[in-house]
């Protein structure tokens, strides 16, 4: 997580090694980032084959610490 201009961003890398800063509200094909704290990022994920986004599950992923930092 990084904080810039009063906004929190999740720093993520994909399977190809690309790194991006993603804000709250960023939408994926089947999910949206709803919360970013210093400890975790929370998503709402819905069924990929539906347009009904009112039915979702909440997923929280905790951030991994960088190697060698305490």
Secondary structure, DSSP 8 states (H G I E B T S, - for coil): -EEETTEEEEEEE-TT--EEEEETT-B-SSEEEEEE-SSEEEEEE--TT-S--SS-EEEEEE----TT--
